[in-house]
């Protein structure tokens, strides 16, 4: 499996959908990522208040930022805490990097950060290893 991380797979909250179990674990009915069609998305993601936030309907911006009066909203803060404690990943840090470096540089870094050391797969953020070959990073991901 080839590592595919692109801008379409970076959700408004800063989540990299390419490293999610909902994509990596499934052979069939793969989740297309937050910005894709709802059919094969987890229900929590379809209902997510960030994905459905008015801010994205009324602005040209693609990611949560201080341009939104609610930033960081309760949902974003909760997501961030959950991912930082359980999965060693931070939405707020991702958003900060997207803002400071731009989406292209962010994606370039994400490709390195989540690349499997053993094959051309991607480390799954939820499992902490490559679902393709079981490969792990030698060093902490954060
Ligand atoms: Zn691998």
Boltz pocket constraint, residues with backbone or C-beta under 6 A from the ligand:
constraints:
  - pocket:
      binder: B
      contacts: [[A, 116], [A, 117], [A, 118], [A, 119], [A, 120], [A, 121], [A, 122], [A, 130], [A, 131], [A, 132], [A, 133], [A, 134], [A, 135]]
      max_distance: 6.0
